[in-house]
Structure formats: structure tokens, C-alpha cells
Amino acid sequence: MGTGAVSLGFARVTESLLDVGEHVSAVSGATHGAVVTFIGQVRDHDPDAAGRVTGLDYSAHPDAGRIVGEIADRVRAEHPLVVLAVSHRIGHLEVGDLALVAVVASAHRGDAFAACEGLVEAVKAEVPIWKKQYEVDGTHSWVGL
């Protein structure tokens, strides 16, 4: 889909499977004593679902990759001592699949935790990604439109 600009690490929206190890490797370094990882995976329930969720389709606006990059750059400006890698997956995902991976590294845990939380919250709130959620009875609903 697209990769946004980020000074270190990466920020992207992708149809590829997400690899936590790739994200950790992208931010690891001798000066980073703290590596904070957030993994968002598809769950089998949702407040918007009447029954059990069996899977979902994520779709994204064409600018989603650019926006993820802008968010990553903003988080780095707010926390200049961190390095980060973030990816949001689109396409069809099953329960248990990774939908969002964010990894932030810093010399100290406080910076890494604060930056990771800000990164994840901003991606969830600002990136134009929507999901079509499938339920066990065969029905579906759109979330985030």
C-alpha cells in the first residue's frame, strides 16, 4: 500500500503478514536499553458485533501510508530519543492474525512507553482504515466508516 517517511525504522500500511521480529530488528541498537512492543491482533469479539467474530477485511484510503509516516514523524519529534517501527495490515485477516505492530526503542523505558502509547493511539484515531467484520452467523458489519 504505502510507506510514509520516517527518519529511523519504518512506518507503513501493508498487505503482507506482519513480523514482530522485523520491527524489533529495525529499532534495536547498542544505545537502546528499552524496547516496547505493541501487538494488535484480531479478536473473536467486538462491541459492534452481535455474535462471535470470525475474521475481517481491512481497507485503507490511498493516503493511509503517508499518514502513518506523518504520525511516526510527529511522535519522533515529541520524543526525539526514540526509534520506532510501525505497520498496519490491510486485506483479509483471521482471528489471531496481527493487524498492528508498533515497536519503540529508547535508552530508557519511560520514553519508549510514552512514545509507543502515543504512536498506537494516533494510528488508531487518525489513519483512514476501515474494517468489514464477519460474524459466525454469516453476517457482516462495517466498523469505522
Secondary structure, DSSP 8 states (H G I E B T S, - for coil): -EEE--SSEEEEEESS---HHHHHHHH--TT--EEEEEEEE--S--TT-SS-EEEEEEEE-TTHHHHHHHHHHHHHHHSTT-EEEEEEE-EEEETT-EEEEEEEEESSHHHHHHHHHHHHHHHHHHS-EEEEEEETTS-EEEE--
